[in-house]
Amino acid sequence: MTAYLNGLATAAPDHEIPQDLAKTTAARILGPRYGNFERMSGAFEKSGVERRYSVAPLDWFETPKVWPERNELHVRGATELFIRAASAALARAGWPADSVDSVVTVSTTGIATPSIEALAWKAMGFRDDVHRVPVFGLGCAGGVGGMAIARNMALADPGSRVLMVSVETCTLSFRSDRLRKADIIATVLFGDGAAAACLSTAKGDADFPVVRVGVGRERIWPDTLGIMGWDVDETGLGVVFDRSIPEFVRTRMGDAAAWALGAANLARADIARFVCHPGGAKVVAALEGALDLAPGTLVEERAVLRDFGNMSSPTILFVLERVLAGGAEGRMMMGALGPGFTASFLPIRVGRIND
């Protein structure tokens, strides 16, 4: 029995923030309070980000916010993005919403109880017996991890239809009170977005590439809990980005990828393409080095980073969407790093309906 990706779609909110405007706004808000801002401001030009999208208009960031304000906007914005991405993915797969048996919702940038898929349930038209699986805490690795969970659920109940939606509102973590380097980097990189994937044991529509989804695997490293995550206080979520991340990727990701390939009975030569989460320009370059790829190989990763910034968990699915749209085929390995510090991998095989 094989699990297939039957549909994939992405969505971004309506408020576009060009990088030069993000820099100007950050300089006005943070510059007078953060003595090192001017020295760090060059990161806006070096980040590889030209624009990103936010659930909040730019003037929302001008005044300090407390946790309830941030989370209220997260719930509202994430629900809207869920509906947009999920509806588009279902249309791509040719699935009516009431044919979905299970919904996996991945999100780490806010708290919603009832969870996002329940808030979107009526607008989506899901059945009243749909199986809901909210997943929290995977961060940037959540797109890969969520796909792996959805794949396992589809195989556990052959013939069922599983919808996985990854939705994040990273921009709402903007902080003007902590004045830490990690908060500046988050301001440079973060964007909001959502992606949805339809998985089942059926091959699906001939107009969509045949994408076979393999077994997802994770590798967690000891004594690395402080590398990435959130600090939580009454103001909201405060990003944790350790400066060691690019070097960690460069020195550790290659061995982790080799382990994941071996676990999938694959050799490096079998892989037509790695599909990676583009955490930032330095991370993309580090990934190319770690995976023995020529500089500049990860074209779609850089394009997504340029056009949307780092949206955390859905970002890699934006990359996959572009890879599939470009007609790439063959065996691929999806990979992303997230809090833990954890690498998540998912092998896929892309080929046309008659292969």
Protein Blocks (a to p, Z undefined) as FASTA:
>chain_A
ZZddfbdcddddfbdcdfklmmmmmmmmmmmmmmklmmmmmmmmmnopabdcdfbdfklm
mpccdfklmmmmmmmmmmmmmmmmmmmmmmmnopafklpfbdcdddfkbccdddfklmmm
mmnopafkbccdddehjlmmlmmmmmmmmmmmmmmmghiacdddddddfklmpcfklopa
klmmmmmmpccddddddddfbebjfkbccdddddddddddehilmmgccdddfkbccddd
dfklmmmmmmmmmmmmmmmmmmnopafklpmbdcdddfbfklmmmmmmmnopaehklmml
mmmmmmnopnhjmlmmmmmmmmmmnopacjdddddddehiacdddddddddfkZZ
